[in-house]
């Protein structure tokens, strides 16, 4: 790395722009041919997304909008025509590298919004060829840089000091250039090695103009194409709001700290420190992280690091983001995920974060559980809870469609299902039924599909959902939230009785979750079982216990009777087929006890204290009385029935 000790910052002309918004400030400083139009009602308002304000601005500039739109159309039209001509001439394979470079060049030229699209494609080896992957991957941190003079001026404007007064060293050239800014490696006067991120010039104007065009197109499509039922305007606004947050480096620093507070407890996750005294809206100073991109498999493995395991760590962390706290990284492309030499996974670039509400988090957990267990009736209801369908939607025709679509997608097991197949299958239903895509869902899918794309690049057979289910199972078994308690009850209890095999399956999967332990599952189970909400389960358990005792009693009686008959020389009664092997409940109970013994934190001495705790509960005594009463009634009914049968046979 080439570095130099800073002696002086470039002297550039200063201008009084204190009352100009960031967007217009960019126009004044870096596009002098553009007339500055100060039309912002509050200072620095453009650091926050406001669609009406952007609309007002660009409705007064039709020629600027038209010029940009023509530029966009021309760029993609030239690429499409060239690709079509290659196919006509039979030179598509020969010119593939040239076309990939052309596409990367177009996206780079069009700016941040289009670079984001290219970054997303660069993580999908199942969608684009290796040649395109290689070229589009350069959009992550190998974009053209802007002059140091501008970067150093931004540092001085934002931090109030020349760079040489802040940093003891700064790399002579940017070590990376991304869609929104470029990064220098530096060292503070106090000796800490840091990454200094400086925003690109003219950024706000270009983003705002592209968003205006995207939103206008979304509005036209939504109002004129009836087949499109998703709220495209809301989806565009959600994306735009995240991008506007991303260009405010102060907000990015706050996001990083919140992310660290929420998920930093995970041993294999690392979040760099933010140096607030050297951070502003256009400059971010953070701890320098030494690491390797996850997609550089050979280099990662050369350090003795299991790349696949780190992807699993990323999946676990993403699930906690989505389903635990609802604050998630919406841009996990390879440039933002580094394998550290000590085997930890470092998250970088916290500009594009999003949020998901509690009811949406619980709805997603329920939907995953119902999908895995092929409960498509409940899955249809989940889509209503998740705002994909309105409450007045008739679900009767939708349930068979879900059965047909997801029944095929699931294949033999959950291990065969990935997020891409889910989204593909969902798309197939959009036109037939009144589904609409909520704005929050678009960013969730973007995040998870991007992560899955990275995983597929490392291990082609990687399936995110199969790695995700252990965490979901653990949440379902240990989370005290009423929504999940009800979901667990619906999953385990049906008219035919308690479904022990599903409890066993949940426990088997949960055993593979990181922080799942014996105390958690036992405490949560007991708390719920003996609560008022657990009354239904206690009643159903009483029935299960009675049936199990009845079968055990019958089997014991037949065995004793057979022994006596053999001794006196009488014919031995044949044991009924249903009693020859352990009952369904007993079989799974044995398996469940075995799983409990394998649960992290299991201690036989703890079992004694748990049993004592259970026995001391008044609900247990009441349960015992209920079981005794029902068992007595059943035995009496059986005795009477047998006597009547014997009397009938005798007569």
C-alpha positions as CSV (number, residue, x, y, z in Angstrom):
1,X,0.0,0.0,0.0
2,X,1.5,3.3,-1.1
3,X,1.1,5.9,1.7
4,X,2.5,9.3,2.4
5,X,2.7,11.5,5.4
6,X,0.4,14.5,4.8
7,X,1.9,17.9,4.7
8,X,-0.8,20.1,3.2
9,X,-4.2,19.8,1.6
10,X,-4.8,21.2,-1.8
11,X,-5.8,24.8,-1.8
12,X,-9.2,25.2,-3.5
13,X,-11.4,28.2,-3.9
14,X,-14.0,28.5,-1.2
15,X,-17.6,29.6,-1.7
16,X,-20.4,30.5,0.7
17,X,-22.9,27.7,0.3
18,X,-24.1,27.6,3.9
19,X,-27.7,28.2,2.9
20,X,-27.8,25.8,0.0
21,X,-29.1,22.2,0.2
22,X,-26.6,19.4,-0.3
23,X,-28.1,18.6,-3.7
24,X,-27.9,22.2,-5.0
25,X,-24.5,22.6,-3.3
26,X,-23.3,19.7,-5.5
27,X,-24.7,21.4,-8.5
28,X,-23.0,24.6,-7.7
29,X,-19.6,23.1,-7.0
30,X,-19.3,20.5,-9.6
31,X,-21.7,21.4,-12.4
32,X,-21.2,25.2,-12.9
33,X,-23.2,25.1,-16.1
34,X,-26.3,24.3,-14.1
35,X,-28.3,27.1,-12.6
36,X,-28.6,26.8,-8.8
37,X,-32.2,26.8,-7.7
38,X,-32.6,27.0,-4.0
39,X,-36.0,25.6,-3.4
40,X,-35.6,23.7,-0.1
41,X,-37.9,24.7,2.7
42,X,-35.6,23.5,5.6
43,X,-31.8,23.4,5.9
44,X,-30.2,20.1,4.8
45,X,-33.6,18.7,3.9
46,X,-32.3,16.8,1.0
47,X,-30.4,14.5,3.3
48,X,-33.8,13.0,3.9
49,X,-36.0,11.5,1.2
50,X,-39.1,13.5,0.3
51,X,-40.8,12.5,-2.9
52,X,-42.9,15.6,-3.1
53,X,-39.9,17.9,-2.8
54,X,-38.1,16.0,-5.5
55,X,-41.2,16.1,-7.7
56,X,-41.5,19.8,-7.3
57,X,-37.9,20.3,-8.2
58,X,-37.8,18.2,-11.4
59,X,-41.2,19.1,-12.8
60,X,-39.8,22.5,-13.3
61,X,-36.9,20.9,-15.2
62,X,-38.4,18.8,-18.0
63,X,-35.5,19.2,-20.4
64,X,-33.1,17.9,-17.7
65,X,-35.3,14.9,-17.0
66,X,-35.8,14.2,-20.8
67,X,-32.1,14.5,-21.4
68,X,-31.4,11.9,-18.6
69,X,-34.1,9.6,-19.8
70,X,-32.8,9.6,-23.4
71,X,-29.3,8.9,-22.1
72,X,-30.5,5.9,-20.1
73,X,-32.6,4.5,-23.0
74,X,-29.8,5.1,-25.5
75,X,-27.2,3.3,-23.3
76,X,-29.3,0.2,-22.9
77,X,-30.5,0.3,-26.5
78,X,-27.0,0.2,-27.8
79,X,-26.1,-2.7,-25.6
80,X,-29.3,-4.6,-26.6
81,X,-28.7,-4.0,-30.3
82,X,-25.1,-5.1,-30.0
83,X,-26.1,-8.3,-28.2
84,X,-28.8,-9.0,-30.7
85,X,-26.3,-8.6,-33.6
86,X,-23.9,-10.9,-31.9
87,X,-26.6,-13.6,-31.8
88,X,-27.5,-13.0,-35.5
89,X,-23.8,-13.4,-36.6
90,X,-23.2,-16.3,-34.2
91,X,-20.5,-14.4,-32.3
92,X,-22.2,-14.2,-29.0
93,X,-19.8,-16.5,-27.2
94,X,-16.8,-14.9,-28.8
95,X,-17.9,-11.4,-27.8
96,X,-19.3,-12.3,-24.4
97,X,-16.4,-10.6,-22.6
98,X,-16.8,-7.4,-24.6
99,X,-20.5,-7.3,-23.9
100,X,-19.9,-7.8,-20.2
101,X,-17.4,-5.0,-20.2
102,X,-19.9,-2.8,-22.1
103,X,-22.7,-3.5,-19.6
104,X,-20.4,-2.8,-16.7
105,X,-19.3,0.5,-18.4
106,X,-23.0,1.5,-19.0
107,X,-23.9,0.9,-15.4
108,X,-20.9,2.8,-14.2
109,X,-21.7,5.7,-16.5
110,X,-25.4,5.8,-15.4
111,X,-24.4,6.1,-11.7
112,X,-25.2,4.8,-8.2
113,X,-28.8,3.5,-8.8
114,X,-27.7,1.4,-11.8
115,X,-24.5,0.3,-10.1
116,X,-26.6,-1.1,-7.3
117,X,-28.4,-3.3,-9.9
118,X,-25.1,-4.5,-11.3
119,X,-23.9,-5.3,-7.8
120,X,-27.0,-7.4,-7.1
121,X,-26.5,-9.3,-10.4
122,X,-22.8,-9.9,-9.5
123,X,-23.9,-12.2,-6.7
124,X,-26.1,-14.4,-8.8
125,X,-24.1,-17.2,-10.5
126,X,-27.4,-18.9,-11.2
127,X,-28.6,-16.0,-13.3
128,X,-25.6,-14.7,-15.2
129,X,-22.5,-16.4,-16.8
130,X,-19.1,-16.5,-15.1
131,X,-17.8,-13.9,-17.5
132,X,-20.5,-11.4,-16.5
133,X,-20.0,-12.2,-12.8
134,X,-16.3,-11.4,-13.1
135,X,-17.0,-8.0,-14.7
136,X,-20.0,-7.0,-12.6
137,X,-18.1,-7.9,-9.4
138,X,-15.8,-5.0,-10.3
139,X,-18.7,-2.7,-9.5
140,X,-18.4,-3.5,-5.8
141,X,-15.1,-1.6,-5.2
142,X,-13.3,-1.1,-8.5
143,X,-15.1,1.9,-10.0
144,X,-13.3,4.9,-11.4
145,X,-12.2,7.2,-8.6
146,X,-12.6,11.0,-8.4
147,X,-9.6,13.4,-7.9
148,X,-7.9,13.6,-4.5
149,X,-8.3,17.4,-4.5
150,X,-12.1,17.1,-4.3
151,X,-11.9,14.3,-1.7
152,X,-9.5,16.3,0.5
153,X,-11.7,19.4,0.2
154,X,-14.8,17.4,1.3
155,X,-12.8,16.3,4.4
156,X,-11.9,19.8,5.3
157,X,-15.5,21.1,4.7
158,X,-17.0,18.3,6.8
159,X,-14.5,18.0,9.6
160,X,-13.4,21.6,9.9
161,X,-9.7,20.8,9.6
162,X,-7.3,20.1,6.8
163,X,-6.6,16.4,6.3
164,X,-3.0,16.7,7.5
165,X,-4.2,18.0,10.9
166,X,-6.4,14.9,11.4
167,X,-4.5,12.0,9.8
168,X,-0.8,11.2,10.3
169,X,-0.9,9.1,7.1
170,X,-3.3,8.8,4.2
171,X,-2.9,6.5,1.1
172,X,-1.7,8.4,-1.9
173,X,-4.6,7.0,-4.0
174,X,-8.0,5.5,-3.0
175,X,-7.7,1.8,-2.2
176,X,-11.3,1.3,-3.3
177,X,-14.0,3.2,-5.2
178,X,-17.6,2.2,-4.8
179,X,-20.9,3.5,-6.1
180,X,-21.3,6.3,-3.5
181,X,-17.8,7.1,-2.5
182,X,-14.1,6.1,-2.3
183,X,-12.0,4.8,0.5
184,X,-8.5,5.8,1.7
185,X,-6.4,3.9,4.2
186,X,-5.0,6.1,6.9
187,X,-3.6,6.4,10.3
188,X,-4.8,8.8,13.0
189,X,-2.4,11.0,15.0
190,X,-3.1,8.6,17.9
191,X,-1.9,5.6,15.9
192,X,-5.1,3.8,15.0
193,X,-5.3,2.5,11.4
194,X,-8.5,3.7,9.8
195,X,-10.5,3.6,6.6
196,X,-11.6,7.1,5.4
197,X,-14.7,7.1,3.3
198,X,-15.4,10.2,1.2
199,X,-18.5,10.8,-0.8
200,X,-18.6,11.3,-4.6
201,X,-19.3,14.7,-5.9
202,X,-22.6,15.6,-7.6
203,X,-24.1,12.5,-5.9
204,X,-27.3,13.9,-4.5
205,X,-28.4,15.5,-7.8
206,X,-27.8,12.4,-9.8
207,X,-29.6,10.1,-7.3
208,X,-32.6,12.5,-6.9
209,X,-33.0,12.8,-10.7
210,X,-32.9,9.0,-11.2
211,X,-35.3,8.4,-8.4
212,X,-37.7,11.0,-9.9
213,X,-37.6,9.1,-13.3
214,X,-38.0,5.7,-11.6
215,X,-40.9,6.9,-9.5
216,X,-42.6,8.5,-12.5
217,X,-42.2,5.3,-14.5
218,X,-43.5,3.2,-11.5
219,X,-46.5,5.5,-11.2
220,X,-47.3,5.2,-14.9
221,X,-47.0,1.4,-14.9
222,X,-49.1,1.1,-11.7
223,X,-51.9,3.3,-13.1
224,X,-52.0,1.9,-16.6
225,X,-51.1,-1.8,-16.5
226,X,-53.8,-3.6,-14.6
227,X,-51.9,-6.8,-14.3
228,X,-49.5,-5.1,-11.9
229,X,-51.1,-5.1,-8.5
230,X,-48.0,-4.4,-6.4
231,X,-47.5,-0.9,-5.1
232,X,-44.6,0.0,-7.3
233,X,-44.5,3.5,-6.0
234,X,-44.2,2.4,-2.3
235,X,-41.4,-0.1,-3.4
236,X,-39.6,2.7,-5.1
237,X,-40.1,5.0,-2.1
238,X,-38.7,2.3,0.2
239,X,-35.6,1.9,-1.9
240,X,-35.2,5.6,-2.3
241,X,-35.4,6.2,1.4
242,X,-32.7,3.7,2.0
243,X,-30.4,5.2,-0.6
244,X,-30.9,8.7,0.9
245,X,-29.9,7.3,4.2
246,X,-26.9,5.7,2.6
247,X,-25.5,8.9,1.3
248,X,-25.6,10.4,4.8
249,X,-22.4,9.0,6.4
250,X,-23.5,10.3,9.9
251,X,-26.5,8.0,9.6
252,X,-24.3,5.2,8.4
253,X,-22.2,5.6,11.5
254,X,-25.3,5.4,13.7
255,X,-26.4,2.3,11.8
256,X,-23.1,0.6,12.4
257,X,-23.2,1.3,16.2
258,X,-26.8,0.1,16.4
259,X,-25.9,-3.0,14.4
260,X,-23.0,-3.7,16.8
261,X,-25.2,-3.3,19.8
262,X,-27.8,-5.7,18.5
263,X,-25.6,-8.4,16.9
264,X,-22.1,-7.9,18.1
265,X,-22.7,-10.5,20.8
266,X,-22.3,-13.2,18.2
267,X,-18.8,-14.5,18.6
268,X,-18.1,-14.9,14.9
269,X,-19.5,-11.5,13.8
270,X,-17.3,-8.3,13.9
271,X,-18.4,-4.7,13.4
272,X,-15.7,-1.9,13.0
273,X,-15.5,1.1,15.3
274,X,-16.7,4.5,14.2
275,X,-14.5,7.5,15.0
276,X,-17.1,10.2,15.5
277,X,-14.8,13.1,15.9
278,X,-13.7,12.5,12.3
279,X,-17.1,11.7,10.8
280,X,-19.5,14.0,9.0
281,X,-22.3,13.7,6.4
282,X,-19.8,13.3,3.5
283,X,-16.8,11.8,5.4
284,X,-16.7,8.6,7.5
285,X,-13.7,7.5,9.5
286,X,-13.9,3.9,10.8
287,X,-11.6,1.2,12.0
288,X,-9.6,-0.5,9.3
289,X,-10.5,-4.2,8.8
290,X,-8.0,-6.6,7.4
291,X,-9.9,-9.3,5.6
292,X,-10.6,-11.3,2.4
293,X,-13.8,-11.2,0.3
294,X,-15.9,-14.3,0.9
295,X,-16.0,-14.8,-2.9
296,X,-12.2,-15.2,-3.0
297,X,-12.5,-18.8,-2.0
298,X,-8.9,-19.9,-2.6
299,X,-7.4,-17.1,-0.5
300,X,-9.9,-17.7,2.3
301,X,-9.2,-21.4,2.4
302,X,-5.4,-20.7,2.2
303,X,-5.8,-19.0,5.6
304,X,-7.4,-22.2,7.1
305,X,-10.9,-20.6,7.1
306,X,-14.0,-22.6,6.1
307,X,-15.8,-20.2,3.6
308,X,-19.0,-22.2,3.7
309,X,-19.1,-22.0,7.5
310,X,-18.7,-18.2,7.3
311,X,-21.7,-18.1,4.9
312,X,-23.7,-20.1,7.4
313,X,-22.7,-17.5,10.1
314,X,-23.9,-14.8,7.7
315,X,-27.2,-16.6,7.2
316,X,-27.6,-17.0,11.0
317,X,-26.8,-13.3,11.5
318,X,-29.2,-12.3,8.7
319,X,-32.0,-14.3,10.3
320,X,-31.5,-12.6,13.6
321,X,-31.6,-9.3,11.8
322,X,-34.9,-10.1,10.1
323,X,-36.6,-12.1,12.8
324,X,-35.2,-11.0,16.1
325,X,-34.8,-7.2,16.0
326,X,-36.0,-6.2,12.6
327,X,-33.0,-4.0,11.8
328,X,-31.2,-5.6,8.8
329,X,-28.4,-5.0,6.4
330,X,-30.1,-4.6,3.0
331,X,-26.9,-4.6,0.9
332,X,-24.8,-7.7,1.9
333,X,-22.8,-7.9,-1.4
334,X,-19.3,-9.5,-1.3
335,X,-17.5,-6.2,-0.9
336,X,-19.4,-5.7,2.4
337,X,-18.5,-9.1,3.9
338,X,-14.9,-9.9,4.8
339,X,-13.4,-13.1,6.2
340,X,-11.0,-11.9,8.9
341,X,-7.7,-13.8,9.6
342,X,-9.1,-15.0,12.9
343,X,-12.1,-16.6,11.2
344,X,-14.7,-14.0,12.1
345,X,-17.1,-12.5,9.5
346,X,-16.8,-8.7,9.3
347,X,-19.7,-6.5,8.1
348,X,-18.9,-3.3,6.4
349,X,-20.9,-0.4,4.8
350,X,-24.0,0.2,7.0
351,X,-25.5,2.8,4.7
352,X,-28.4,0.7,3.3
353,X,-30.2,-0.7,6.3
354,X,-33.9,-1.4,6.6
355,X,-36.5,-2.2,9.3
356,X,-39.2,-4.7,9.7
357,X,-42.1,-4.4,12.2
358,X,-42.8,-7.0,14.9
359,X,-45.9,-8.4,13.3
360,X,-44.0,-8.8,10.1
361,X,-41.2,-10.7,11.8
362,X,-43.5,-13.1,13.5
363,X,-45.5,-13.5,10.3
364,X,-42.3,-14.5,8.5
365,X,-41.5,-17.1,11.1
366,X,-45.0,-18.6,10.9
367,X,-44.8,-18.6,7.1
368,X,-41.5,-20.5,7.1
369,X,-42.8,-23.0,9.5
370,X,-46.1,-23.5,7.6
371,X,-44.1,-23.8,4.3
372,X,-41.7,-26.4,5.6
373,X,-44.6,-28.4,7.1
374,X,-46.7,-28.0,4.0
375,X,-49.6,-26.4,5.9
376,X,-50.8,-24.4,2.9
377,X,-54.1,-23.4,4.4
378,X,-52.2,-21.6,7.2
379,X,-49.7,-20.2,4.7
380,X,-52.5,-18.5,2.8
381,X,-53.5,-16.8,6.1
382,X,-49.9,-15.8,6.6
383,X,-49.9,-13.9,3.3
384,X,-52.8,-11.8,4.7
385,X,-50.9,-11.1,7.9
386,X,-47.8,-10.1,5.9
387,X,-49.9,-7.7,3.7
388,X,-49.6,-9.7,0.5
389,X,-53.3,-10.1,0.5
390,X,-56.1,-7.9,1.8
391,X,-58.2,-9.3,4.7
392,X,-61.3,-9.6,2.5
393,X,-59.5,-11.9,-0.1
394,X,-61.2,-15.2,-0.7
395,X,-58.5,-17.7,0.2
396,X,-60.3,-20.8,-1.0
397,X,-58.9,-20.8,-4.6
398,X,-55.5,-19.6,-3.4
399,X,-54.9,-22.6,-1.1
400,X,-54.8,-25.2,-4.0
401,X,-52.6,-22.9,-6.0
402,X,-50.2,-22.7,-3.1
403,X,-50.3,-26.4,-2.7
404,X,-49.5,-26.9,-6.4
405,X,-46.8,-24.3,-6.6
406,X,-44.9,-24.9,-3.3
407,X,-45.6,-28.6,-3.2
408,X,-43.5,-28.9,-6.4
409,X,-40.9,-26.4,-5.2
410,X,-40.4,-28.1,-1.9
411,X,-39.4,-31.4,-3.6
412,X,-38.5,-34.2,-1.2
413,X,-37.4,-32.0,1.6
414,X,-36.8,-28.5,2.8
415,X,-33.1,-28.9,1.9
416,X,-34.1,-28.6,-1.8
417,X,-35.8,-25.2,-1.5
418,X,-34.0,-21.9,-1.9
419,X,-35.1,-18.3,-1.7
420,X,-34.9,-17.9,-5.5
421,X,-37.3,-20.8,-6.1
422,X,-39.7,-19.2,-3.6
423,X,-39.6,-15.8,-5.4
424,X,-39.9,-17.5,-8.8
425,X,-42.9,-19.5,-7.7
426,X,-44.5,-16.5,-6.1
427,X,-44.1,-14.5,-9.3
428,X,-46.0,-17.2,-11.2
429,X,-49.0,-16.6,-8.9
430,X,-49.0,-12.8,-9.0
431,X,-51.0,-12.4,-12.2
432,X,-53.6,-15.1,-11.4
433,X,-54.5,-13.9,-7.8
434,X,-54.7,-10.5,-6.2
435,X,-51.2,-10.6,-4.6
436,X,-49.3,-7.4,-4.0
437,X,-45.7,-7.0,-3.0
438,X,-45.3,-4.9,0.2
439,X,-42.5,-2.4,0.1
440,X,-40.6,-3.9,3.0
441,X,-40.5,-7.3,1.4
442,X,-38.6,-6.2,-1.7
443,X,-35.5,-5.3,0.4
444,X,-35.8,-8.5,2.4
445,X,-35.7,-10.6,-0.7
446,X,-32.9,-8.5,-2.1
447,X,-30.9,-9.1,1.0
448,X,-31.5,-12.8,1.3
449,X,-31.2,-13.6,-2.4
450,X,-27.9,-11.7,-2.5
451,X,-26.6,-13.6,0.4
452,X,-27.8,-16.9,-1.2
453,X,-26.0,-15.8,-4.4
454,X,-22.7,-15.5,-2.5
455,X,-23.3,-18.9,-0.9
456,X,-24.0,-20.5,-4.3
457,X,-20.8,-19.1,-5.6
458,X,-19.0,-20.9,-2.8
459,X,-21.0,-24.1,-2.6
460,X,-23.4,-24.6,-5.6
461,X,-25.8,-26.8,-3.6
462,X,-26.1,-24.4,-0.7
463,X,-29.8,-23.8,0.3
464,X,-30.4,-20.9,2.6
465,X,-33.7,-22.2,3.9
466,X,-32.3,-25.5,5.1
467,X,-29.7,-23.5,7.0
468,X,-32.3,-21.1,8.3
469,X,-34.8,-23.6,9.7
470,X,-32.7,-24.6,12.8
471,X,-32.9,-21.0,13.9
472,X,-36.6,-20.8,13.1
473,X,-37.2,-24.0,15.0
474,X,-35.3,-22.7,18.0
475,X,-37.3,-19.5,18.0
476,X,-40.6,-21.4,17.8
477,X,-39.6,-23.6,20.8
478,X,-38.1,-20.8,23.0
479,X,-39.7,-17.5,22.1
480,X,-42.5,-16.5,24.6
481,X,-44.3,-14.2,22.2
482,X,-48.0,-15.0,22.0
483,X,-47.9,-15.1,18.2
484,X,-45.3,-17.9,18.2
485,X,-46.9,-19.7,21.1
486,X,-50.1,-19.9,19.1
487,X,-48.2,-20.9,16.0
488,X,-46.5,-23.7,18.0
489,X,-49.9,-24.9,19.3
490,X,-51.4,-24.9,15.8
491,X,-48.3,-26.8,14.5
492,X,-48.4,-29.5,17.2
493,X,-52.1,-30.0,17.8
494,X,-54.7,-31.2,15.3
495,X,-58.0,-33.0,15.6
496,X,-56.2,-36.4,15.5
497,X,-54.2,-35.5,18.6
498,X,-50.7,-34.3,19.5
499,X,-48.2,-34.6,16.6
500,X,-45.2,-35.8,18.4
501,X,-43.2,-36.2,15.2
502,X,-43.4,-32.5,14.5
503,X,-42.1,-31.7,18.0
504,X,-39.3,-34.2,17.5
505,X,-38.5,-32.6,14.1
506,X,-38.4,-29.1,15.7
507,X,-36.1,-30.2,18.4
508,X,-33.8,-32.0,16.0
509,X,-33.4,-28.9,13.9
510,X,-33.2,-26.6,16.9
511,X,-30.2,-28.6,18.2
512,X,-28.2,-27.2,15.3
513,X,-28.9,-23.6,16.3
514,X,-26.0,-21.7,17.8
515,X,-27.5,-20.5,21.2
516,X,-30.0,-23.3,21.8
517,X,-29.6,-25.0,25.2
518,X,-31.4,-27.3,27.6
519,X,-32.3,-24.6,30.2
520,X,-33.9,-22.4,27.5
521,X,-36.2,-25.0,26.1
522,X,-37.1,-26.5,29.4
523,X,-37.8,-23.1,31.1
524,X,-39.8,-21.8,28.1
525,X,-41.8,-25.1,27.9
526,X,-42.6,-25.1,31.6
527,X,-43.5,-21.4,31.7
528,X,-45.9,-21.8,28.9
529,X,-47.3,-25.2,29.9
530,X,-48.2,-23.9,33.4
531,X,-49.5,-20.5,32.2
532,X,-53.2,-19.7,31.6
533,X,-52.5,-19.9,27.8
534,X,-51.2,-23.5,28.3
535,X,-54.5,-24.8,29.6
536,X,-55.4,-26.1,26.1
537,X,-52.1,-28.0,25.9
538,X,-52.5,-29.5,29.4
539,X,-55.9,-30.8,28.5
540,X,-54.6,-32.3,25.3
541,X,-51.6,-33.8,27.0
542,X,-53.9,-35.4,29.6
543,X,-55.7,-37.2,26.7
544,X,-52.3,-38.3,25.3
545,X,-51.2,-39.6,28.7
546,X,-54.4,-41.5,29.2
547,X,-54.2,-43.1,25.8
548,X,-50.6,-44.1,26.3
549,X,-51.3,-45.5,29.8
550,X,-54.3,-47.4,28.4
551,X,-52.2,-49.0,25.6
552,X,-49.5,-49.8,28.1
553,X,-52.0,-51.3,30.5
554,X,-53.6,-53.4,27.7
555,X,-50.2,-54.7,26.6
556,X,-49.2,-55.5,30.1
557,X,-52.5,-57.3,30.8
558,X,-52.2,-59.4,27.6
559,X,-48.6,-60.4,28.4
560,X,-49.5,-61.4,32.0
561,X,-52.6,-63.3,30.7
562,X,-50.5,-65.0,28.1
563,X,-48.0,-66.2,30.7
564,X,-50.8,-67.6,32.9
565,X,-52.5,-69.3,30.0
566,X,-49.3,-70.9,28.9
567,X,-48.7,-72.4,32.4
568,X,-52.2,-73.9,32.6
569,X,-52.1,-75.1,29.0
570,X,-54.7,-72.8,27.6
571,X,-54.5,-71.1,24.2
572,X,-52.6,-67.9,24.2
573,X,-54.4,-64.7,23.0
574,X,-52.7,-63.1,20.1
575,X,-51.4,-59.6,20.8
576,X,-53.2,-57.0,18.6
577,X,-50.9,-55.5,15.9
578,X,-51.2,-52.0,17.3
579,X,-49.8,-53.2,20.6
580,X,-46.9,-55.3,19.3
581,X,-44.6,-52.3,18.9
582,X,-44.3,-49.1,20.8
583,X,-47.1,-46.7,20.1
584,X,-46.7,-43.6,17.9
585,X,-46.4,-41.4,21.0
586,X,-44.1,-43.7,22.9
587,X,-41.7,-44.0,19.9
588,X,-41.4,-40.3,19.5
589,X,-41.2,-39.6,23.2
590,X,-38.2,-41.9,23.4
591,X,-36.6,-40.0,20.5
592,X,-37.4,-36.7,22.2
593,X,-35.8,-37.8,25.4
594,X,-32.7,-38.8,23.4
595,X,-32.7,-35.3,21.8
596,X,-32.9,-33.7,25.2
597,X,-29.9,-35.6,26.3
598,X,-28.0,-34.3,23.2
599,X,-29.1,-30.7,23.9
600,X,-26.2,-28.4,24.9
601,X,-26.3,-27.7,28.6
602,X,-28.0,-31.0,29.5
603,X,-27.1,-32.2,33.0
604,X,-28.8,-35.2,34.7
605,X,-28.7,-33.3,38.0
606,X,-30.7,-30.5,36.4
607,X,-33.4,-33.1,35.4
608,X,-34.0,-33.9,39.0
609,X,-34.6,-30.2,39.9
610,X,-36.9,-29.9,36.9
611,X,-38.9,-32.9,37.9
612,X,-39.2,-31.5,41.5
613,X,-40.3,-28.2,40.0
614,X,-42.9,-29.9,37.9
615,X,-44.3,-32.0,40.7
616,X,-44.6,-29.0,43.0
617,X,-46.8,-27.1,40.6
618,X,-50.5,-27.1,41.5
619,X,-51.3,-27.4,37.8
620,X,-49.3,-30.7,37.8
621,X,-51.5,-32.0,40.6
622,X,-54.6,-30.9,38.8
623,X,-53.2,-32.6,35.6
624,X,-52.6,-35.8,37.6
625,X,-56.2,-35.8,38.9
626,X,-57.5,-35.2,35.4
627,X,-55.4,-38.1,34.1
628,X,-56.5,-40.4,36.9
629,X,-60.1,-39.5,36.4
630,X,-60.1,-40.0,32.7
631,X,-58.0,-43.2,32.9
632,X,-60.4,-44.7,35.5
633,X,-63.4,-43.8,33.3
634,X,-61.7,-45.5,30.3
635,X,-60.8,-48.6,32.3
636,X,-64.3,-48.9,33.6
637,X,-65.8,-48.4,30.1
638,X,-63.4,-51.1,28.8
639,X,-64.3,-53.5,31.6
640,X,-68.0,-53.0,31.0
641,X,-67.6,-53.5,27.2
642,X,-65.6,-56.7,27.7
643,X,-68.1,-58.1,30.1
644,X,-70.9,-57.4,27.7
645,X,-69.0,-59.0,24.8
646,X,-68.3,-62.1,26.9
647,X,-72.0,-62.3,27.9
648,X,-73.0,-61.9,24.2
649,X,-70.6,-64.7,23.1
650,X,-71.9,-67.0,26.0
651,X,-75.5,-66.6,24.9
